[in-house]
Amino acid sequence: MSTPAASPLMAAPRDALEQGRLGLFPATDFRATDGRCADCAAPPQALWYFQDELIAVPLRNVAGFDPALPAQDDVRAWAQAGHWQPDGQYPSLVWLAAPTLVPAATLSGDGATITFDDGTQRAFTLAPRLPSNESWFNGDSTAWLQPQTLALRGTLSGATFTARTIWPGSFDIDLASLAVAPLQADETLATLVRADDGGARAPAGARLLWERTPGAARAAAGKPVLALMLNGAQGDDDEAHGGHFAVATGYMGARGQWSDWLVNNFYNLDAWGEKGIIASTLTMDAYLTDLNSGQAWYRPSAMLVAVLREPRAALLYQQGVGRVFNHFYRHDFSYRHATANCAGISLDTLRSLGWDVPLVGPTSKLKAWAGLPWMAITEASISSGMQAFDYMSAERSNLFPFVAFNVAGSDLLGRLTRGKTAEQGLEQLLGEDVEALIYVHVPQIPSSRAFGQAPVSSYDEYMSRVPADRAQWKVLPAPPRAFPDALRDVRAPKEELPKSRRAVVVYGVLIAAFALYLMLRLVRRLTQ
């Protein structure tokens, strides 16, 4: 990756939807509004979450869904009915966050002014810091950002530009310097992620792991992409060592830019996070560099980019996951940390679209059954026992973002290097259309926040990182966010209960049977 210095700037501030793209879609195919929109085609449940946020809604062809089917059944039925080909649907909404886009600018050494392409300077300020956000932009941030050309989203008012996102030019991929560097015998995607303990302080970089024909990666400008994103462990939250996972789509920029790709970001809708994250489809610059919620402000990241010959695989995923979001906002299914988290929802959608991402199995079914009563007794909480059961019995590729990234990425790389083909579905489209695979490392942007590290890939590794005494864990609060009953659809399919619920019933029956056995023995003794 290049680290652009203050070279000639390229574009003045403009309306965020005036030109350019939102992922795979022309920005001009959307209009800006907020969640109070009365004539938007997005589900009212989705709009409810963005009442005070700027969103982009499509002018036509809003993603549909079948309200009578579970989310993944709906995706499978839709994909099969269309013979695994995308249609013309757009996301029901994109979280835009700010109205003004600055494609290129430079920050003054003291961080007080910003300079645009015509040499015009404006006072530079930051969007308000959320009271719940414990860390913030500081002098280290200014020093790290100042030598680079920056892309920003924010608000231009008179002589002042207020930034909401700050995208460093060093994140962009230097396509001209890419040369094939396949994994060596002692390397895997997992070892790349773990290098330098996640590489929070390491410079941004890109490595070409595979290309179909010589020079394909260097010619990637303007090509569609589908990318797997893995965010690392936070350095200041003992509940966040698992990291985060998402799938992104878009087009590679003329100079390797990727800030306008769309990321499909699943988070818990029923809690107020301290960073203000709302589960949504949003632009990559907002996902990584929003001053409050951007992942790059509090952990390093890794990304595997599949450069495509044509957009059909990326469109198929983007349109399929749009249906999932419609179900998610309606609360047809809940975000569950063990069974339906960011990794699980994303991989289940890939699988529903015909990519047979391998399963690796649970941590331990035996530990799950033993852990339920143990945790329930030691913590005097049945819910703790149920949580332990769900974590131990969950499919690990759906539980751990690191495992999801490694399994899906390794499967794709292995299929391409072996020339393995498929007869239908997303597997077939990827097998036919992927022209190059690029591994991207994204460092953490310095600020007052502690540096993060590589995410964990197992329950044992997680427990080895945190204090043995749970009372000593550093945990950032996430108060509940109540979803209005009036927005619930009573016709929605019933969500399948977690396996731990059934396990509790089994234990209840066994305990009752054992108690009955003891009572019968006692009765016999007393009557003899």
PyMOL commands that set and color helices and strands:
alter all, ss='L'
color gray80, all
select helices_A, chain A and resi 27-29+44-48+71-81+139-145+169-171+175-177+189-198+284-289+295-297+312-329+342-352+365-378+382-393+396-399+401-418+425-433+459-465+470-472+485-487+499-527
alter helices_A, ss='H'
color red, helices_A
select strands_A, chain A and resi 14-15+21-22+25-26+30-34+54-58+94-95+100-107+113-115+121-126+150-157+160-168+205-211+224-231+244-251+262-265+280-283+301-308+434-442
alter strands_A, ss='S'
color yellow, strands_A
deselect
rebuild
show_as cartoon
